[in-house]
Each structure stands twice: as C-alpha cells, then as structure tokens.
C-alpha cells in the first residue's frame, strides 16, 4: 500500500512530506558551495549545516502533522479492508477510500 501512496499525485497525493520537501531536494539544496571558504563546525563533508537548518526551518510542521495523520488513518483503514479471505485490497475499495479522505468534506456531506 505504501508503494501505491508514493505514486499518487495531484488531488490524490497521500504523502507525509510535500514533494518539494523530499529528502533528496533538501539534501541537494543544502550542499556547500565549493567557492566559499570552509568554516569548521558549519560543514560536514559537502553538506552546509547552515543551509540545512534554513531549509528545514521553512517546512510547515503543522501541515506535516496533518498530512501524517491523514496518511496513518488512510493506511490503517486500507490495511483493515485488506484483511480477510482475499489478500490485498481491491482497486475500487482503494479508490473509494482515497476519494472519501481527499475529496469529500464530511461536514458538508452530512448537511
């Protein structure tokens, strides 16, 4: 299931971190410039710790918490549906789950 979540994008994106905040992007944006002088304690290998701290501080922790909560809830419910006689979850069931959590607003739907 986690593999499926990684492949989704757009309205159905279910990731804990936004695509722009992936490990690879943060790591690449935190590389030390070879033209700058080496500052002891501010650089580990090719990684500039000051740039890393700046990149990490721009991440919205509340948004990440909300996304993690949604991811965990969706993963838990999908794993419950996949238990039983048949191994796995049907495409239709997964699509229904995704649409419920990503498209339908429960407050408006119940009015």
N, CA, C and O atoms as a printed pandas DataFrame, in Angstrom:
     atom_number atom_name residue_name chain_id  residue_number  x_coord  y_coord  z_coord
0              1         N          UNK        A               1    0.809   -1.193    0.000
1              2        CA          UNK        A               1    0.000    0.000    0.000
2              3         C          UNK        A               1    0.852    1.255    0.000
3              4         O          UNK        A               1    0.554    2.213   -0.713
4              5         N          UNK        A               2    1.914    1.254    0.800
5              6        CA          UNK        A               2    2.762    2.441    0.867
6              7         C          UNK        A               2    3.333    2.763   -0.504
7              8         O          UNK        A               2    3.508    3.932   -0.848
8              9         N          UNK        A               3    3.626    1.725   -1.293
9             10        CA          UNK        A               3    4.133    1.931   -2.645
10            11         C          UNK        A               3    3.100    2.669   -3.490
11            12         O          UNK        A               3    3.453    3.558   -4.265
12            13         N          UNK        A               4    1.834    2.308   -3.344
13            14        CA          UNK        A               4    0.765    2.982   -4.083
14            15         C          UNK        A               4    0.681    4.447   -3.692
15            16         O          UNK        A               4    0.513    5.309   -4.554
16            17         N          UNK        A               5    0.797    4.740   -2.398
17            18        CA          UNK        A               5    0.705    6.114   -1.925
18            19         C          UNK        A               5    1.818    6.982   -2.513
19            20         O          UNK        A               5    1.602    8.165   -2.774
20            21         N          UNK        A               6    2.997    6.412   -2.723
21            22        CA          UNK        A               6    4.118    7.164   -3.282
22            23         C          UNK        A               6    3.877    7.551   -4.731
23            24         O          UNK        A               6    4.398    8.566   -5.193
24            25         N          UNK        A               7    3.102    6.764   -5.449
25            26        CA          UNK        A               7    2.871    7.003   -6.871
26            27         C          UNK        A               7    1.758    8.011   -7.141
27            28         O          UNK        A               7    1.641    8.525   -8.253
28            29         N          UNK        A               8    0.943    8.294   -6.130
29            30        CA          UNK        A               8   -0.186    9.192   -6.332
30            31         C          UNK        A               8    0.276   10.643   -6.357
31            32         O          UNK        A               8    1.202   11.032   -5.644
32            33         N          UNK        A               9   -0.393   11.438   -7.197
33            34        CA          UNK        A               9   -0.070   12.858   -7.271
34            35         C          UNK        A               9   -1.355   13.645   -7.486
35            36         O          UNK        A               9   -2.430   13.075   -7.675
36            37         N          UNK        A              10   -1.221   14.944   -7.454
37            38        CA          UNK        A              10   -2.379   15.799   -7.673
38            39         C          UNK        A              10   -3.345   15.744   -6.504
39            40         O          UNK        A              10   -2.932   15.771   -5.344
40            41         N          UNK        A              11   -4.618   15.669   -6.809
41            42        CA          UNK        A              11   -5.664   15.654   -5.780
42            43         C          UNK        A              11   -5.528   14.438   -4.869
43            44         O          UNK        A              11   -5.843   14.525   -3.682
44            45         N          UNK        A              12   -5.071   13.322   -5.390
45            46        CA          UNK        A              12   -4.981   12.086   -4.617
46            47         C          UNK        A              12   -3.633   11.895   -3.921
47            48         O          UNK        A              12   -3.371   10.815   -3.389
48            49         N          UNK        A              13   -2.781   12.905   -3.911
49            50        CA          UNK        A              13   -1.463   12.768   -3.285
50            51         C          UNK        A              13   -1.615   12.452   -1.797
51            52         O          UNK        A              13   -2.309   13.162   -1.068
52            53         N          UNK        A              14   -0.967   11.396   -1.365
53            54        CA          UNK        A              14   -1.002   10.995    0.042
54            55         C          UNK        A              14    0.448   10.762    0.467
55            56         O          UNK        A              14    0.933    9.631    0.482
56            57         N          UNK        A              15    1.115   11.839    0.807
57            58        CA          UNK        A              15    2.492   11.759    1.287
58            59         C          UNK        A              15    2.589   12.553    2.566
59            60         O          UNK        A              15    1.837   13.504    2.778
60            61         N          UNK        A              16    3.511   12.165    3.411
61            62        CA          UNK        A              16    3.690   12.893    4.657
62            63         C          UNK        A              16    4.350   14.239    4.374
63            64         O          UNK        A              16    3.931   15.267    4.906
64            65         N          UNK        A              17    5.370   14.228    3.545
65            66        CA          UNK        A              17    6.062   15.465    3.186
66            67         C          UNK        A              17    5.697   15.851    1.757
67            68         O          UNK        A              17    5.584   14.983    0.892
68            69         N          UNK        A              18    5.511   17.147    1.501
69            70        CA          UNK        A              18    5.260   17.567    0.120
70            71         C          UNK        A              18    6.441   17.177   -0.776
71            72         O          UNK        A              18    7.565   17.004   -0.303
72            73         N          UNK        A              19    6.172   17.046   -2.040
73            74        CA          UNK        A              19    7.212   16.629   -2.988
74            75         C          UNK        A              19    8.413   17.566   -2.946
75            76         O          UNK        A              19    9.553   17.115   -3.057
76            77         N          UNK        A              20    8.169   18.865   -2.787
77            78        CA          UNK        A              20    9.263   19.838   -2.744
78            79         C          UNK        A              20   10.113   19.695   -1.483
79            80         O          UNK        A              20   11.235   20.199   -1.440
80            81         N          UNK        A              21    9.604   19.025   -0.471
81            82        CA          UNK        A              21   10.334   18.841    0.783
82            83         C          UNK        A              21   10.885   17.433    0.915
83            84         O          UNK        A              21   11.056   16.933    2.027
84            85         N          UNK        A              22   11.159   16.799   -0.193
85            86        CA          UNK        A              22   11.698   15.442   -0.129
86            87         C          UNK        A              22   13.136   15.477    0.375
87            88         O          UNK        A              22   13.798   16.513    0.304
88            89         N          UNK        A              23   13.607   14.373    0.872
89            90        CA          UNK        A              23   14.972   14.286    1.392
90            91         C          UNK        A              23   15.981   14.689    0.327
91            92         O          UNK        A              23   16.915   15.445    0.595
92            93         N          UNK        A              24   15.787   14.180   -0.873
93            94        CA          UNK        A              24   16.736   14.455   -1.964
94            95         C          UNK        A              24   16.812   15.952   -2.260
95            96         O          UNK        A              24   17.905   16.489   -2.440
96            97         N          UNK        A              25   15.667   16.630   -2.312
97            98        CA          UNK        A              25   15.662   18.065   -2.602
98            99         C          UNK        A              25   16.331   18.862   -1.491
99           100         O          UNK        A              25   17.124   19.765   -1.758
100          101         N          UNK        A              26   16.011   18.525   -0.242
101          102        CA          UNK        A              26   16.623   19.241    0.882
102          103         C          UNK        A              26   18.130   19.002    0.901
103          104         O          UNK        A              26   18.905   19.933    1.121
104          105         N          UNK        A              27   18.542   17.771    0.675
105          106        CA          UNK        A              27   19.973   17.450    0.660
106          107         C          UNK        A              27   20.695   18.207   -0.451
107          108         O          UNK        A              27   21.753   18.792   -0.220
108          109         N          UNK        A              28   20.127   18.197   -1.653
109          110        CA          UNK        A              28   20.769   18.892   -2.780
110          111         C          UNK        A              28   20.815   20.402   -2.564
111          112         O          UNK        A              28   21.790   21.047   -2.951
112          113         N          UNK        A              29   19.781   20.975   -1.954
113          114        CA          UNK        A              29   19.754   22.417   -1.704
114          115         C          UNK        A              29   20.639   22.823   -0.531
115          116         O          UNK        A              29   20.878   24.013   -0.327
116          117         N          UNK        A              30   21.123   21.867    0.234
117          118        CA          UNK        A              30   21.954   22.160    1.401
118          119         C          UNK        A              30   23.435   21.886    1.149
119          120         O          UNK        A              30   24.231   21.898    2.088
120          121         N          UNK        A              31   23.805   21.647   -0.070
121          122        CA          UNK        A              31   25.208   21.392   -0.391
122          123         C          UNK        A              31   26.029   22.674   -0.263
123          124         O          UNK        A              31   25.566   23.758   -0.617
124          125         N          UNK        A              32   27.238   22.537    0.242
125          126        CA          UNK        A              32   28.133   23.685    0.400
126          127         C          UNK        A              32   28.643   24.121   -0.970
127          128         O          UNK        A              32   28.887   23.297   -1.852
128          129         N          UNK        A              33   28.797   25.416   -1.125
129          130        CA          UNK        A              33   29.365   25.945   -2.363
130          131         C          UNK        A              33   30.875   25.736   -2.332
131          132         O          UNK        A              33   31.525   26.076   -1.343
132          133         N          UNK        A              34   31.439   25.182   -3.404
133          134        CA          UNK        A              34   32.894   24.955   -3.402
134          135         C          UNK        A              34   33.684   26.261   -3.428
135          136         O          UNK        A              34   34.859   26.274   -3.062
136          137         N          UNK        A              35   33.053   27.369   -3.859
137          138        CA          UNK        A              35   33.745   28.655   -3.931
138          139         C          UNK        A              35   33.874   29.322   -2.567
139          140         O          UNK        A              35   34.752   30.164   -2.377
140          141         N          UNK        A              36   33.008   28.957   -1.602
141          142        CA          UNK        A              36   33.057   29.562   -0.276
142          143         C          UNK        A              36   34.158   28.923    0.557
143          144         O          UNK        A              36   34.542   27.775    0.334
144          145         N          UNK        A              37   34.654   29.687    1.515
145          146        CA          UNK        A              37   35.682   29.171    2.417
146          147         C          UNK        A              37   35.073   28.162    3.374
147          148         O          UNK        A              37   33.917   28.284    3.779
148          149         N          UNK        A              38   35.865   27.172    3.727
149          150        CA          UNK        A              38   35.430   26.142    4.672
150          151         C          UNK        A              38   35.356   26.747    6.070
151          152         O          UNK        A              38   36.316   27.363    6.535
152          153         N          UNK        A              39   34.223   26.574    6.736
153          154        CA          UNK        A              39   34.042   27.057    8.107
154          155         C          UNK        A              39   33.911   25.826    9.005
155          156         O          UNK        A              39   32.947   25.071    8.876
156          157         N          UNK        A              40   34.865   25.615    9.909
157          158        CA          UNK        A              40   34.782   24.440   10.787
158          159         C          UNK        A              40   33.506   24.461   11.631
159          160         O          UNK        A              40   33.131   25.498   12.177
160          161         N          UNK        A              41   32.856   23.325   11.732
161          162        CA          UNK        A              41   31.635   23.207   12.522
162          163         C          UNK        A              41   30.375   23.572   11.759
163          164         O          UNK        A              41   29.271   23.265   12.207
164          165         N          UNK        A              42   30.523   24.220   10.621
165          166        CA          UNK        A              42   29.349   24.613    9.834
166          167         C          UNK        A              42   29.189   23.732    8.609
167          168         O          UNK        A              42   28.265   23.911    7.815
168          169         N          UNK        A              43   30.092   22.786    8.466
169          170        CA          UNK        A              43   30.065   21.939    7.284
170          171         C          UNK        A              43   30.454   20.521    7.670
171          172         O          UNK        A              43   31.418   20.305    8.405
172          173         N          UNK        A              44   29.691   19.557    7.162
173          174        CA          UNK        A              44   30.002   18.145    7.356
174          175         C          UNK        A              44   30.112   17.540    5.964
175          176         O          UNK        A              44   29.118   17.408    5.250
176          177         N          UNK        A              45   31.311   17.180    5.596
177          178        CA          UNK        A              45   31.520   16.686    4.234
178          179         C          UNK        A              45   31.183   17.788    3.251
179          180         O          UNK        A              45   31.764   18.873    3.293
180          181         N          UNK        A              46   30.243   17.504    2.370
181          182        CA          UNK        A              46   29.814   18.516    1.393
182          183         C          UNK        A              46   28.524   19.215    1.819
183          184         O          UNK        A              46   27.982   20.026    1.068
184          185         N          UNK        A              47   28.034   18.907    3.009
185          186        CA          UNK        A              47   26.772   19.449    3.496
186          187         C          UNK        A              47   27.010   20.688    4.357
187          188         O          UNK        A              47   27.765   20.648    5.329
188          189         N          UNK        A              48   26.354   21.788    3.985
189          190        CA          UNK        A              48   26.436   23.033    4.749
190          191         C          UNK        A              48   25.317   23.015    5.793
191          192         O          UNK        A              48   24.138   23.072    5.443
192          193         N          UNK        A              49   25.682   22.936    7.054
193          194        CA          UNK        A              49   24.699   22.821    8.128
194          195         C          UNK        A              49   23.833   24.072    8.267
195          196         O          UNK        A              49   22.677   23.980    8.681
196          197         N          UNK        A              50   24.376   25.232    7.927
197          198        CA          UNK        A              50   23.577   26.466    7.979
198          199         C          UNK        A              50   22.475   26.432    6.929
199          200         O          UNK        A              50   21.334   26.799    7.210
200          201         N          UNK        A              51   22.811   25.994    5.724
201          202        CA          UNK        A              51   21.800   25.871    4.665
202          203         C          UNK        A              51   20.767   24.808    5.029
203          204         O          UNK        A              51   19.571   24.981    4.794
204          205         N          UNK        A              52   21.247   23.708    5.607
205          206        CA          UNK        A              52   20.334   22.640    6.021
206          207         C          UNK        A              52   19.342   23.153    7.060
207          208         O          UNK        A              52   18.144   22.888    6.953
208          209         N          UNK        A              53   19.824   23.881    8.058
209          210        CA          UNK        A              53   18.947   24.432    9.090
210          211         C          UNK        A              53   17.940   25.408    8.482
211          212         O          UNK        A              53   16.771   25.424    8.869
212          213         N          UNK        A              54   18.394   26.210    7.540
213          214        CA          UNK        A              54   17.496   27.167    6.881
214          215         C          UNK        A              54   16.418   26.425    6.087
215          216         O          UNK        A              54   15.244   26.790    6.144
216          217         N          UNK        A              55   16.814   25.385    5.346
217          218        CA          UNK        A              55   15.847   24.606    4.557
218          219         C          UNK        A              55   14.852   23.875    5.447
219          220         O          UNK        A              55   13.670   23.798    5.114
220          221         N          UNK        A              56   15.307   23.342    6.563
221          222        CA          UNK        A              56   14.408   22.630    7.474
222          223         C          UNK        A              56   13.463   23.590    8.190
223          224         O          UNK        A              56   12.332   23.223    8.505
224          225         N          UNK        A              57   13.915   24.817    8.450
225          226        CA          UNK        A              57   13.061   25.783    9.153
226          227         C          UNK        A              57   11.924   26.285    8.270
227          228         O          UNK        A              57   10.929   26.796    8.785
228          229         N          UNK        A              58   12.047   26.154    6.964
229          230        CA          UNK        A              58   10.981   26.611    6.069
230          231         C          UNK        A              58    9.839   25.601    5.967
231          232         O          UNK        A              58    8.785   25.913    5.413
232          233         N          UNK        A              59   10.041   24.394    6.497
233          234        CA          UNK        A              59    8.992   23.377    6.428
234          235         C          UNK        A              59    7.895   23.700    7.444
235          236         O          UNK        A              59    8.189   24.100    8.570
236          237         N          UNK        A              60    6.649   23.530    7.052
237          238        CA          UNK        A              60    5.500   23.814    7.907
238          239         C          UNK        A              60    5.190   22.575    8.746
239          240         O          UNK        A              60    4.650   21.596    8.232
240          241         N          UNK        A              61    5.528   22.616   10.026
241          242        CA          UNK        A              61    5.374   21.436   10.883
242          243         C          UNK        A              61    3.902   21.083   11.102
243          244         O          UNK        A              61    3.567   19.902   11.193
244          245         N          UNK        A              62    3.023   22.071   11.187
245          246        CA          UNK        A              62    1.593   21.788   11.356
246          247         C          UNK        A              62    1.025   21.066   10.134
247          248         O          UNK        A              62    0.234   20.133   10.267
248          249         N          UNK        A              63    1.430   21.499    8.960
249          250        CA          UNK        A              63    0.974   20.857    7.721
250          251         C          UNK        A              63    1.487   19.418    7.649
251          252         O          UNK        A              63    0.759   18.514    7.239
252          253         N          UNK        A              64    2.725   19.214    8.044
253          254        CA          UNK        A              64    3.301   17.860    8.022
254          255         C          UNK        A              64    2.580   16.968    9.033
255          256         O          UNK        A              64    2.319   15.800    8.743
256          257         N          UNK        A              65    2.253   17.499   10.214
257          258        CA          UNK        A              65    1.491   16.735   11.207
258          259         C          UNK        A              65    0.132   16.326   10.671
259          260         O          UNK        A              65   -0.303   15.190   10.858
260          261         N          UNK        A              66   -0.544   17.265    9.998
261          262        CA          UNK        A              66   -1.860   16.988    9.424
262          263         C          UNK        A              66   -1.754   15.912    8.348
263          264         O          UNK        A              66   -2.580   15.001    8.287
264          265         N          UNK        A              67   -0.733   16.024    7.502
265          266        CA          UNK        A              67   -0.547   15.053    6.427
266          267         C          UNK        A              67   -0.197   13.672    6.980
267          268         O          UNK        A              67   -0.665   12.658    6.462
268          269         N          UNK        A              68    0.629   13.631    8.038
269          270        CA          UNK        A              68    0.993   12.349    8.651
270          271         C          UNK        A              68   -0.238   11.678    9.260
271          272         O          UNK        A              68   -0.408   10.464    9.146
272          273         N          UNK        A              69   -1.083   12.461    9.897
273          274        CA          UNK        A              69   -2.307   11.935   10.498
274          275         C          UNK        A              69   -3.215   11.338    9.420
275          276         O          UNK        A              69   -3.763   10.250    9.599
276          277         N          UNK        A              70   -3.373   12.050    8.301
277          278        CA          UNK        A              70   -4.182   11.552    7.195
278          279         C          UNK        A              70   -3.579   10.275    6.609
279          280         O          UNK        A              70   -4.296    9.311    6.343
280          281         N          UNK        A              71   -2.265   10.274    6.410
281          282        CA          UNK        A              71   -1.571    9.104    5.856
282          283         C          UNK        A              71   -1.773    7.890    6.765
283          284         O          UNK        A              71   -2.108    6.806    6.287
284          285         N          UNK        A              72   -1.570    8.067    8.063
285          286        CA          UNK        A              72   -1.720    6.958    9.005
286          287         C          UNK        A              72   -3.153    6.437    9.047
287          288         O          UNK        A              72   -3.379    5.228    9.086
288          289         N          UNK        A              73   -4.114    7.347    9.037
289          290        CA          UNK        A              73   -5.524    6.937    9.062
290          291         C          UNK        A              73   -5.890    6.171    7.797
291          292         O          UNK        A              73   -6.553    5.136    7.865
292          293         N          UNK        A              74   -5.464    6.671    6.656
293          294        CA          UNK        A              74   -5.759    6.015    5.386
294          295         C          UNK        A              74   -5.075    4.652    5.296
295          296         O          UNK        A              74   -5.680    3.679    4.846
296          297         N          UNK        A              75   -3.815    4.585    5.725
297          298        CA          UNK        A              75   -3.080    3.322    5.698
298          299         C          UNK        A              75   -3.735    2.304    6.629
299          300         O          UNK        A              75   -3.882    1.137    6.264
300          301         N          UNK        A              76   -4.129    2.736    7.827
301          302        CA          UNK        A              76   -4.770    1.850    8.796
302          303         C          UNK        A              76   -6.087    1.308    8.251
303          304         O          UNK        A              76   -6.353    0.109    8.338
304          305         N          UNK        A              77   -6.911    2.194    7.688
305          306        CA          UNK        A              77   -8.206    1.745    7.166
306          307         C          UNK        A              77   -8.027    0.817    5.956
307          308         O          UNK        A              77   -8.759   -0.163    5.818
308          309         N          UNK        A              78   -7.079    1.114    5.098
309          310        CA          UNK        A              78   -6.827    0.248    3.946
310          311         C          UNK        A              78   -6.316   -1.121    4.401
311          312         O          UNK        A              78   -6.682   -2.143    3.821
312          313         N          UNK        A              79   -5.479   -1.144    5.429
313          314        CA          UNK        A              79   -4.978   -2.433    5.926
314          315         C          UNK        A              79   -6.102   -3.249    6.562
315          316         O          UNK        A              79   -6.111   -4.477    6.466
316          317         N          UNK        A              80   -7.047   -2.571    7.209
317          318        CA          UNK        A              80   -8.201   -3.295    7.760
318          319         C          UNK        A              80   -9.058   -3.894    6.644
319          320         O          UNK        A              80   -9.531   -5.025    6.757
320          321         N          UNK        A              81   -9.252   -3.137    5.578
321          322        CA          UNK        A              81  -10.050   -3.643    4.455
322          323         C          UNK        A              81   -9.361   -4.789    3.727
323          324         O          UNK        A              81  -10.019   -5.650    3.144
324          325         N          UNK        A              82   -8.030   -4.792    3.766
325          326        CA          UNK        A              82   -7.305   -5.837    3.033
326          327         C          UNK        A              82   -7.254   -7.156    3.793
327          328         O          UNK        A              82   -6.885   -8.181    3.220
328          329         N          UNK        A              83   -7.617   -7.147    5.066
329          330        CA          UNK        A              83   -7.637   -8.386    5.840
330          331         C          UNK        A              83   -8.873   -9.185    5.473
331          332         O          UNK        A              83   -9.889   -8.622    5.065
332          333         N          UNK        A              84   -8.787  -10.462    5.614
333          334        CA          UNK        A              84   -9.926  -11.319    5.310
334          335         C          UNK        A              84   -9.509  -12.477    4.438
335          336         O          UNK        A              84   -8.345  -12.880    4.431
336          337         N          UNK        A              85  -10.472  -13.015    3.698
337          338        CA          UNK        A              85  -10.210  -14.180    2.860
338          339         C          UNK        A              85   -9.293  -13.856    1.681
339          340         O          UNK        A              85   -8.432  -14.657    1.319
340          341         N          UNK        A              86   -9.479  -12.700    1.098
341          342        CA          UNK        A              86   -8.699  -12.316   -0.082
342          343         C          UNK        A              86   -7.542  -11.445    0.370
343          344         O          UNK        A              86   -7.726  -10.538    1.182
344          345         N          UNK        A              87   -6.352  -11.710   -0.148
345          346        CA          UNK        A              87   -5.201  -10.895    0.214
346          347         C          UNK        A              87   -5.197   -9.641   -0.650
347          348         O          UNK        A              87   -5.372   -9.702   -1.867
348          349         N          UNK        A              88   -4.996   -8.521   -0.004
349          350        CA          UNK        A              88   -4.939   -7.259   -0.719
350          351         C          UNK        A              88   -6.263   -6.528   -0.662
351          352         O          UNK        A              88   -7.235   -6.994   -0.066
352          353         N          UNK        A              89   -6.273   -5.381   -1.292
353          354        CA          UNK        A              89   -7.456   -4.540   -1.332
354          355         C          UNK        A              89   -7.810   -4.285   -2.787
355          356         O          UNK        A              89   -6.921   -4.096   -3.618
356          357         N          UNK        A              90   -9.076   -4.278   -3.097
357          358        CA          UNK        A              90   -9.479   -4.082   -4.484
358          359         C          UNK        A              90   -9.250   -2.634   -4.897
359          360         O          UNK        A              90   -9.224   -1.732   -4.060
360          361         N          UNK        A              91   -9.087   -2.431   -6.182
361          362        CA          UNK        A              91   -8.876   -1.091   -6.721
362          363         C          UNK        A              91  -10.066   -0.201   -6.387
363          364         O          UNK        A              91   -9.895    0.961   -6.021
364          365         N          UNK        A              92  -11.257   -0.743   -6.514
365          366        CA          UNK        A              92  -12.470    0.028   -6.241
366          367         C          UNK        A              92  -12.523    0.466   -4.772
367          368         O          UNK        A              92  -12.878    1.607   -4.478
368          369         N          UNK        A              93  -12.178   -0.426   -3.865
369          370        CA          UNK        A              93  -12.181   -0.072   -2.443
370          371         C          UNK        A              93  -11.142    1.009   -2.139
371          372         O          UNK        A              93  -11.405    1.935   -1.372
372          373         N          UNK        A              94   -9.972    0.881   -2.743
373          374        CA          UNK        A              94   -8.920    1.871   -2.518
374          375         C          UNK        A              94   -9.314    3.220   -3.097
375          376         O          UNK        A              94   -9.063    4.254   -2.478
376          377         N          UNK        A              95   -9.918    3.226   -4.259
377          378        CA          UNK        A              95  -10.371    4.471   -4.879
378          379         C          UNK        A              95  -11.458    5.128   -4.045
379          380         O          UNK        A              95  -11.481    6.352   -3.915
380          381         N          UNK        A              96  -12.353    4.338   -3.481
381          382        CA          UNK        A              96  -13.402    4.862   -2.608
382          383         C          UNK        A              96  -12.794    5.490   -1.358
383          384         O          UNK        A              96  -13.202    6.573   -0.940
384          385         N          UNK        A              97  -11.819    4.808   -0.764
385          386        CA          UNK        A              97  -11.139    5.351    0.410
386          387         C          UNK        A              97  -10.447    6.673    0.101
387          388         O          UNK        A              97  -10.584    7.649    0.839
388          389         N          UNK        A              98   -9.707    6.689   -0.994
389          390        CA          UNK        A              98   -8.999    7.903   -1.374
390          391         C          UNK        A              98   -9.955    9.063   -1.613
391          392         O          UNK        A              98   -9.708   10.184   -1.168
392          393         N          UNK        A              99  -11.040    8.787   -2.314
393          394        CA          UNK        A              99  -11.988    9.861   -2.598
394          395         C          UNK        A              99  -12.652   10.344   -1.317
395          396         O          UNK        A              99  -12.924   11.535   -1.169
396          397         N          UNK        A             100  -12.915    9.423   -0.384
397          398        CA          UNK        A             100  -13.525    9.831    0.879
398          399         C          UNK        A             100  -12.594   10.755    1.664
399          400         O          UNK        A             100  -13.029   11.794    2.161
400          401         N          UNK        A             101  -11.324   10.384    1.780
401          402        CA          UNK        A             101  -10.396   11.172    2.582
402          403         C          UNK        A             101   -9.870   12.410    1.870
403          404         O          UNK        A             101   -9.531   13.394    2.527
404          405         N          UNK        A             102   -9.795   12.385    0.553
405          406        CA          UNK        A             102   -9.180   13.501   -0.153
406          407         C          UNK        A             102  -10.179   14.451   -0.815
407          408         O          UNK        A             102   -9.861   15.624   -1.008
408          409         N          UNK        A             103  -11.370   13.982   -1.165
409          410        CA          UNK        A             103  -12.293   14.817   -1.929
410          411         C          UNK        A             103  -13.555   15.213   -1.176
411          412         O          UNK        A             103  -14.091   16.299   -1.395
412          413         N          UNK        A             104  -14.028   14.354   -0.301
413          414        CA          UNK        A             104  -15.319   14.594    0.349
414          415         C          UNK        A             104  -15.098   15.289    1.689
415          416         O          UNK        A             104  -14.306   14.832    2.513
416          417         N          UNK        A             105  -15.798   16.382    1.894
417          418        CA          UNK        A             105  -15.780   17.082    3.168
418          419         C          UNK        A             105  -16.943   16.560    4.007
419          420         O          UNK        A             105  -18.102   16.809    3.678
420          421         N          UNK        A             106  -16.643   15.840    5.085
421          422        CA          UNK        A             106  -17.687   15.201    5.897
422          423         C          UNK        A             106  -18.688   16.208    6.436
423          424         O          UNK        A             106  -19.882   15.914    6.500
424          425         N          UNK        A             107  -18.227   17.384    6.822
425          426        CA          UNK        A             107  -19.129   18.401    7.368
426          427         C          UNK        A             107  -20.201   18.798    6.344
427          428         O          UNK        A             107  -21.380   18.900    6.682
428          429         N          UNK        A             108  -19.787   19.018    5.106
429          430        CA          UNK        A             108  -20.718   19.450    4.072
430          431         C          UNK        A             108  -21.574   18.284    3.572
431          432         O          UNK        A             108  -22.736   18.475    3.213
432          433         N          UNK        A             109  -21.006   17.087    3.551
433          434        CA          UNK        A             109  -21.717   15.929    3.016
434          435         C          UNK        A             109  -22.873   15.499    3.918
435          436         O          UNK        A             109  -23.852   14.927    3.439
436          437         N          UNK        A             110  -22.767   15.768    5.202
437          438        CA          UNK        A             110  -23.801   15.329    6.135
438          439         C          UNK        A             110  -24.950   16.326    6.281
439          440         O          UNK        A             110  -25.953   16.023    6.927
440          441         N          UNK        A             111  -24.813   17.500    5.689
441          442        CA          UNK        A             111  -25.881   18.506    5.781
442          443         C          UNK        A             111  -26.970   18.266    4.790
443          444         O          UNK        A             111  -27.939   19.024    4.742
